């Protein structure tokens, strides 16, 4: 599975469908747009999403307090994207470890 496919799958997990090749900036812009919509229209759904994605609440609060002039939607989008990339890295490493470990099992 390519990194692009993994990223697409991770974004699909949070409800963002990506068709074809799309840049990281485009992904972040669309995600920020959706997050901004949730902030103003469905805050409970945003909280649920942040919980499901497992964005660190302390880190989120710290980043929002540190940069009050930044658009909250953009900042939250970056944190969600970063967390999804961490998950991809962990899954890839785990899968690689399992493949290597299978040779030792009998």
Secondary structure, 3 states (H helix, E strand, C coil): CCHHHHHHHHHHHCCCCCCCCCCHHHHHHHHHHHHHHHHHHCHHHHHHHHHHHCCCHHHHHHHHHHCCCCCHHHHHHHHHHHHHHHHHHHHHHHHHHHHHHHCCCC
